[in-house]
């Protein structure tokens, strides 16, 4: 060591140890290491001293405190390879080079830069003898061996190792606590820590979301304020039950869960578990709540999708045999033009026409060319359901809503959400349900049978009827406000008798389809067959035509349709007019044809009470556009009586 200063430093080891203790007793962490290094350099009289932590992944030492020539070195880090510190780390023992250290370690540039002459280092080990770091001193003059210096150096190293172990342990505790905190905070379930008085001492983010409040509104508060009244007493009883259980069994699942009350006063059902633990003889409880409403909502969605799938499967079984609307005449062409106009909108459509004219097919055409075509078209026949069941079919019901309601069921309106619903035979809907339908059209909401909740839907409504709804309104059988809500865009489907040019086309298509299905060969329809089909009035319209053709195919012989058994009897007068060989036929003049048309127009106006437009108007009866009718009336000199 160096002269008088070294002699003074070592003439009283007690004083040196006192300086170490006094210099570090009040310090921890970085300040502790700084005080230790400063005192070590002072006591040993060296040019520099440092304490480091070892990073095994990179084989480097990172300084916790480094003092050199009276100056603090910040951020010092050095690889150990080729340095005296490498020997300390590898041998795990005190290493002392009293002189000529640069020559011994020529690959260490730091030694040369510092003009180092001597070095002494000692490893800092954990409880398992793993390297934590090292403590070292360096001098620009020789550092002779001295047992007292080594002993004192080991004392400083022991203090440094103890503090480093403490910091490592503290860091591991913090890491475990952080991991535990993240585990709790990332949980989907709401987790509460309650003290022995059932006040909230901690709540994870999921708990705050469940109750819709900030942490400062819930921590420190009695937990009973967040429970419904019936759940408060239940929780208290369960807490008392846990206290009587032996340690290791102080936990339970709460059957039926608890009803939580949010900050806004709304309540929700939760599954719950409760556990008890003690810290310093104080009881605490862990309460875990799981929001089952999301699960119930998901289950309801699954049920809805299953119901929708079942409905669509049933629909596939009942689809019409034809895939497109067949026509070559003007009457149905006008209908298709109207479909093209209204389909892109979300307007309500009322489809009118006699039974069997294909009103459902028109509804499908509207849906198929609309923006909702990728969503389901849900159909319900209002005349086919008993009055006691149609409400449940339309709007759904809750479990136990009525006798036989053993489970919750989605209604047709819920299934049609974001899609289209087709209400066939709307004129048969009971008056009390007409009010609920009106509410859906106006506000887009309804309540399922037996439910107190309001359900919102986005549904386009198509309705159809063969009844005169205006007459039903006058008779008090149909709500007038609902009629006007449905009659936004009426479409009248003409009867088959007004589509004479389509009868042969449809009959040919149906004959081919039924023949293929039955495995038979059918000759093309003869002119006689076509005349006979066109002579019939078809009160059942297209539906009746399908049945007649199917019967004719079944009874056919040698590929010839048998209309004698299939076609209902045609009145003799009609046969005479349509069979030149059986009645005297003559060519009529243009004047005669105009008179026939004039008489027909007068009959239509009389039947319609003088009205030309709207439902029941003369134009609708004739299958004409109102502007075309007005033009013909003017040409033929027919005056309108009554309302126009």
DOBA-921233 format. One record per residue (C-alpha): residue in three letters; x, y, z. Coordinates in steps of 0.05 Angstrom, whole numbers, padded with zeros to 5 digits, always signed. Example, Ala and Ser with C-alpha at 12.3 -4.5 7.8 and 13.67 -1.06 7.14 Angstrom:
BEGIN
ala+00246-00090+00156ser+00273-00021+00143
END
This chain:
BEGIN
unk+00000+00000+00000unk+00021+00073-00005unk+00064+00102+00050unk+00036+00138+00110unk-00035+00140+00083unk-00036+00064+00079unk-00004+00058+00146unk-00056+00104+00177unk-00112+00066+00142unk-00091+00000+00170unk-00065+00019+00238unk-00138+00017+00261unk-00182-00034+00227unk-00238-00018+00275unk-00240+00053+00251unk-00242+00028+00179unk-00300-00018+00193unk-00336+00037+00230unk-00328+00081+00168unk-00358+00026+00126unk-00417+00016+00172unk-00431+00090+00182unk-00423+00105+00109unk-00472+00053+00085unk-00520+00041+00143unk-00572+00091+00120unk-00567+00076+00046unk-00597+00024+00000unk-00594+00008-00073unk-00552+00054-00117unk-00536+00101-00060unk-00512+00043-00018unk-00463+00020-00072unk-00438+00091-00084unk-00424+00099-00009unk-00391+00031-00005unk-00345+00045-00065unk-00327+00114-00040unk-00309+00086+00029unk-00271+00027+00000unk-00227+00071-00043unk-00215+00117+00016unk-00198+00061+00066unk-00152+00023+00018unk-00124+00087-00012unk-00133+00062-00085unk-00140+00102-00148unk-00206+00069-00166unk-00260+00022-00140unk-00324-00007-00168unk-00380-00055-00156unk-00415-00088-00215unk-00470-00137-00232unk-00456-00194-00280unk-00496-00206-00344unk-00482-00278-00363unk-00518-00274-00431unk-00468-00223-00457unk-00410-00239-00409unk-00406-00167-00388unk-00401-00129-00323unk-00447-00069-00313unk-00426-00018-00260unk-00472-00004-00202unk-00421+00047-00176unk-00354+00064-00206unk-00306+00116-00176unk-00239+00132-00210unk-00190+00184-00187unk-00243+00219-00145unk-00292+00221-00204unk-00356+00181-00214unk-00360+00142-00280unk-00432+00136-00305unk-00459+00080-00349unk-00396+00038-00348unk-00402-00032-00379unk-00346-00078-00402unk-00338-00149-00431unk-00298-00192-00383unk-00259-00230-00435unk-00184-00217-00430unk-00190-00176-00365unk-00172-00189-00293unk-00246-00190-00278unk-00254-00252-00322unk-00208-00290-00274unk-00251-00268-00215unk-00315-00291-00249unk-00287-00356-00276unk-00251-00378-00211unk-00304-00349-00164unk-00249-00328-00116unk-00211-00267-00093unk-00157-00249-00144unk-00099-00202-00129unk-00047-00175-00178unk+00000-00132-00135unk+00042-00106-00194unk+00053-00106-00269unk-00022-00120-00285unk-00017-00089-00355unk+00035-00140-00376unk-00007-00196-00349unk-00069-00174-00389unk-00043-00141-00453unk-00111-00148-00488unk-00147-00103-00437unk-00144-00032-00466unk-00175-00002-00403unk-00115-00022-00361unk-00067+00012-00409unk-00110+00074-00414unk-00113+00081-00339unk-00039+00067-00329unk-00060+00011-00281unk-00005-00024-00241unk-00044-00066-00191unk-00114-00098-00184unk-00154-00136-00132unk-00224-00165-00143unk-00272-00211-00108unk-00335-00245-00135unk-00404-00229-00107unk-00444-00294-00101unk-00516-00312-00088unk-00539-00366-00039unk-00526-00419-00093unk-00455-00393-00108unk-00477-00364-00175unk-00441-00301-00197unk-00480-00237-00182unk-00424-00189-00199unk-00356-00168-00170unk-00323-00117-00126unk-00255-00091-00148unk-00202-00038-00135unk-00147-00013-00182unk-00086+00029-00168unk-00032+00064-00209unk+00020+00040-00159unk+00037-00029-00133unk-00011-00059-00082unk+00030-00106-00038unk-00004-00165-00005unk-00030-00150+00065unk-00075-00198+00103unk-00109-00140+00138unk-00125-00107+00071unk-00152-00172+00043unk-00194-00184+00105unk-00222-00114+00102unk-00235-00121+00027unk-00275-00185+00041unk-00318-00148+00092unk-00335-00095+00040unk-00350-00151-00011unk-00396-00187+00038unk-00435-00122+00048unk-00439-00111-00027unk-00462-00183-00040unk-00515-00179+00014unk-00544-00115-00015unk-00541-00143-00085unk-00577-00206-00063unk-00629-00164-00028unk-00641-00123-00091unk-00646-00186-00133unk-00696-00216-00084unk-00735-00151-00082unk-00735-00149-00158unk-00760-00220-00162unk-00815-00204-00113unk-00835-00143-00153unk-00833-00185-00217unk-00878-00238-00185unk-00925-00185-00159unk-00927-00152-00228unk-00940-00219-00260unk-00995-00233-00210unk-01024-00164-00221unk-01024-00174-00296unk-01055-00242-00287unk-01112-00213-00245unk-01120-00151-00288unk-01122-00190-00353unk-01176-00237-00328unk-01242-00236-00364unk-01279-00246-00298unk-01290-00191-00247unk-01244-00203-00187unk-01253-00168-00120unk-01212-00170-00056unk-01256-00156+00005unk-01233-00145+00076unk-01265-00176+00138unk-01319-00122+00136unk-01333-00137+00063unk-01305-00071+00039unk-01271-00071-00029unk-01195-00068-00022unk-01180-00084-00094unk-01217-00093-00161unk-01190-00113-00228unk-01208-00076-00293unk-01260-00128-00311unk-01296-00113-00246unk-01296-00039-00262unk-01326-00054-00330unk-01380-00098-00300unk-01403-00043-00253unk-01390+00014-00301unk-01348+00057-00253unk-01277+00081-00238unk-01233+00048-00186unk-01240+00107-00137unk-01315+00096-00137unk-01311+00024-00114unk-01247+00013-00073unk-01259+00026+00001unk-01335+00021-00007unk-01379-00033+00024unk-01391-00086-00028unk-01465-00093-00011unk-01480-00028-00048unk-01461-00065-00112unk-01509-00123-00101unk-01584-00131-00107unk-01620-00135-00040unk-01631-00211-00043unk-01556-00222-00057unk-01530-00180+00001unk-01555-00227+00056unk-01535-00287+00016unk-01463-00263+00010unk-01459-00248+00084unk-01484-00318+00102unk-01434-00350+00055unk-01376-00310+00086unk-01397-00336+00155unk-01398-00407+00127unk-01327-00401+00101unk-01301-00378+00169unk-01323-00444+00199unk-01287-00486+00148unk-01217-00514+00160unk-01158-00481+00127unk-01148-00506+00056unk-01223-00514+00045unk-01245-00442+00052unk-01274-00433-00017unk-01340-00448-00051unk-01380-00439-00115unk-01444-00398-00106unk-01502-00437-00138unk-01545-00390-00179unk-01493-00335-00174unk-01506-00264-00149unk-01544-00206-00179unk-01498-00147-00189unk-01522-00075-00190unk-01485-00027-00236unk-01472+00046-00222unk-01531+00065-00267unk-01578+00021-00227unk-01585-00035-00278unk-01577-00106-00254unk-01545-00167-00285unk-01539-00240-00266unk-01469-00266-00252unk-01438-00333-00234unk-01396-00327-00171unk-01342-00361-00130unk-01318-00341-00060unk-01253-00357-00023unk-01225-00336+00045unk-01152-00324+00065unk-01114-00291+00123unk-01057-00241+00123unk-01027-00222+00190unk-01087-00252+00226unk-01135-00209+00185unk-01188-00243+00142unk-01196-00226+00068unk-01241-00254+00015unk-01233-00264-00060unk-01299-00257-00098unk-01300-00274-00172unk-01360-00255-00214unk-01371-00278-00285unk-01419-00240-00329unk-01465-00293-00357unk-01506-00244-00398unk-01454-00245-00454unk-01457-00320-00453unk-01533-00320-00451unk-01533-00271-00509unk-01485-00315-00548unk-01529-00376-00533unk-01590-00337-00556unk-01553-00320-00620unk-01536-00393-00630unk-01609-00411-00619unk-01629-00357-00668unk-01582-00384-00720unk-01606-00455-00709unk-01678-00432-00715unk-01660-00393-00778unk-01625-00454-00807unk-01685-00498-00791unk-01732-00448-00822unk-01690-00442-00885unk-01686-00518-00891unk-01762-00521-00886unk-01767-00465-00938unk-01723-00504-00986unk-01772-00562-00982unk-01831-00517-00999unk-01800-00476-01055unk-01839-00471-01120unk-01820-00517-01177unk-01803-00458-01221unk-01744-00412-01209unk-01764-00353-01251unk-01826-00314-01269unk-01850-00336-01338unk-01887-00287-01382unk-01891-00262-01453unk-01948-00213-01446unk-01955-00141-01424unk-01997-00151-01362unk-01943-00185-01321unk-01888-00144-01354unk-01917-00082-01320unk-01913-00119-01253unk-01840-00136-01265unk-01826-00063-01282unk-01856-00043-01215unk-01814-00096-01179unk-01752-00067-01211unk-01771+00003-01188unk-01786-00014-01115unk-01736-00070-01100unk-01674-00026-01087unk-01712+00014-01034unk-01732-00008-00964unk-01804+00013-00976unk-01861-00031-00952unk-01895-00067-01010unk-01967-00092-01011unk-01978-00146-01063unk-02050-00155-01085unk-02084-00207-01127unk-02128-00267-01129unk-02107-00332-01097unk-02057-00372-01137unk-02032-00314-01180unk-01961-00318-01154unk-01959-00263-01101unk-01905-00300-01062unk-01863-00306-01125unk-01868-00230-01134unk-01846-00222-01061unk-01786-00266-01073unk-01769-00226-01135unk-01770-00161-01095unk-01725-00191-01042unk-01677-00224-01092unk-01664-00157-01127unk-01659-00116-01063unk-01599-00095-01022unk-01620-00148-00970unk-01615-00207-01018unk-01557-00237-00979unk-01600-00240-00917unk-01659-00288-00907unk-01729-00278-00933unk-01773-00302-00876unk-01844-00322-00893unk-01906-00331-00851unk-01978-00345-00872unk-02023-00305-00826unk-02083-00347-00845unk-02050-00414-00831unk-02036-00402-00757unk-02085-00405-00699unk-02097-00337-00667unk-02067-00363-00602unk-02001-00381-00634unk-01989-00329-00688unk-01964-00277-00638unk-01911-00325-00614unk-01893-00343-00685unk-01885-00270-00704unk-01852-00241-00642unk-01824-00301-00604unk-01835-00319-00531unk-01798-00328-00465unk-01794-00393-00428unk-01858-00403-00387unk-01895-00348-00424unk-01954-00395-00434unk-01971-00469-00426unk-01924-00509-00469unk-01870-00455-00473unk-01815-00499-00445unk-01759-00459-00475unk-01745-00390-00503unk-01759-00383-00577unk-01741-00330-00629unk-01799-00303-00671unk-01800-00293-00746unk-01785-00219-00740unk-01722-00233-00700unk-01700-00284-00752unk-01712-00233-00807unk-01667-00180-00774unk-01629-00142-00829unk-01669-00183-00880unk-01740-00186-00906unk-01805-00215-00878unk-01863-00235-00922unk-01931-00233-00888unk-01977-00273-00933unk-02052-00266-00924unk-02042-00203-00883unk-02116-00190-00883unk-02126-00249-00835unk-02081-00219-00781unk-02121-00209-00716unk-02135-00137-00696unk-02095-00140-00631unk-02033-00162-00669unk-02043-00109-00722unk-02025-00057-00669unk-01959-00093-00655unk-01944-00097-00729unk-01957-00023-00736unk-01907-00009-00680unk-01854-00050-00716unk-01865-00012-00780unk-01863+00056-00745unk-01811+00045-00691unk-01775-00020-00708unk-01787-00052-00640unk-01830-00103-00604unk-01834-00145-00541unk-01833-00222-00545unk-01891-00257-00511unk-01879-00259-00436unk-01819-00212-00439unk-01810-00143-00407unk-01752-00126-00453unk-01758-00088-00518unk-01725-00118-00579unk-01705-00076-00638unk-01703-00102-00710unk-01685-00077-00778unk-01734-00112-00825unk-01764-00097-00892unk-01837-00117-00895unk-01872-00147-00956unk-01946-00164-00948unk-01996-00199-00993unk-02071-00210-00992unk-02128-00231-01038unk-02177-00191-00997unk-02203-00121-01009unk-02169-00087-00950unk-02207-00022-00959unk-02271-00060-00952unk-02242-00094-00890unk-02224-00025-00862unk-02296-00001-00873unk-02321-00064-00839unk-02276-00052-00778unk-02236-00115-00792unk-02171-00081-00810unk-02137-00020-00780unk-02138+00039-00826unk-02071+00066-00802unk-02039-00002-00815unk-02070-00005-00884unk-02038+00061-00904unk-01971+00040-00874unk-01973-00024-00916unk-01999+00007-00979unk-01937+00049-00992unk-01924+00014-01058unk-01981-00032-01081unk-01968-00083-01135unk-02028-00117-01168unk-02014-00186-01196unk-02063-00198-01254unk-02104-00263-01255unk-02086-00317-01304unk-02149-00304-01345unk-02120-00236-01363unk-02055-00268-01384unk-02081-00310-01442unk-02015-00305-01479unk-01979-00336-01418unk-02024-00396-01409unk-01992-00437-01464unk-01922-00418-01442unk-01935-00438-01370unk-01971-00502-01389unk-01912-00525-01433unk-01861-00511-01379unk-01903-00547-01326unk-01915-00607-01372unk-01840-00616-01384unk-01824-00610-01310unk-01877-00660-01288unk-01860-00708-01344unk-01787-00707-01324unk-01806-00719-01252unk-01851-00778-01270unk-01803-00806-01322unk-01851-00798-01380unk-01847-00772-01451unk-01897-00718-01468unk-01911-00691-01538unk-01915-00615-01548unk-01983-00586-01532unk-02030-00586-01591unk-02068-00525-01614unk-02132-00558-01589unk-02101-00566-01519unk-02079-00494-01519unk-02148-00469-01541unk-02181-00510-01487unk-02134-00484-01434unk-02144-00412-01456unk-02220-00421-01456unk-02221-00438-01383unk-02228-00380-01333unk-02178-00407-01282unk-02208-00386-01216unk-02148-00418-01182unk-02100-00382-01229unk-02028-00408-01237unk-02034-00455-01178unk-02095-00488-01210unk-02059-00491-01278unk-02002-00529-01246unk-02050-00580-01216unk-02087-00589-01281unk-02024-00600-01321unk-01997-00649-01268unk-02062-00689-01272unk-02059-00688-01348unk-01988-00715-01347unk-02007-00770-01298unk-02066-00792-01342unk-02030-00782-01408unk-02028-00838-01460unk-01976-00846-01514unk-01945-00779-01496unk-02010-00740-01505unk-02038-00699-01448unk-02107-00721-01425unk-02144-00657-01412unk-02212-00692-01412unk-02199-00718-01342unk-02154-00662-01319unk-02190-00599-01340unk-02255-00578-01306unk-02316-00575-01350unk-02318-00512-01394unk-02387-00480-01404unk-02418-00495-01471unk-02424-00422-01490unk-02349-00414-01479unk-02334-00476-01521unk-02376-00451-01578unk-02340-00384-01579unk-02272-00418-01579unk-02285-00476-01627unk-02300-00453-01698unk-02322-00523-01719unk-02377-00523-01665unk-02404-00452-01673unk-02416-00404-01728unk-02358-00356-01723unk-02350-00292-01762unk-02299-00237-01768unk-02320-00174-01730unk-02310-00104-01756unk-02267-00051-01722unk-02330-00013-01702unk-02359-00076-01670unk-02294-00088-01632unk-02293-00016-01608unk-02365-00023-01584unk-02347-00087-01546unk-02288-00050-01514unk-02333+00010-01498unk-02384-00034-01464unk-02329-00069-01425unk-02301-00002-01402unk-02371+00021-01380unk-02380-00044-01341unk-02312-00035-01307unk-02329+00037-01287unk-02396+00016-01260unk-02365-00041-01220unk-02312+00007-01193unk-02363+00060-01174unk-02335+00108-01225unk-02263+00104-01197unk-02208+00095-01248unk-02147+00088-01203unk-02126+00053-01139unk-02146-00012-01109unk-02213-00034-01137unk-02209+00020-01191unk-02228+00006-01263unk-02156+00006-01286unk-02139-00048-01235unk-02200-00089-01257unk-02180-00084-01330unk-02106-00096-01317unk-02088-00030-01349unk-02044+00028-01330unk-02089+00086-01307unk-02060+00132-01361unk-02075+00080-01414unk-02147+00074-01388unk-02157+00149-01390unk-02131+00150-01462unk-02180+00095-01484unk-02238+00129-01449unk-02223+00192-01487unk-02216+00156-01554unk-02281+00117-01545unk-02319+00177-01518unk-02335+00145-01451unk-02351+00194-01395unk-02331+00179-01324unk-02383+00182-01270unk-02367+00186-01196unk-02297+00194-01169unk-02236+00190-01213
END
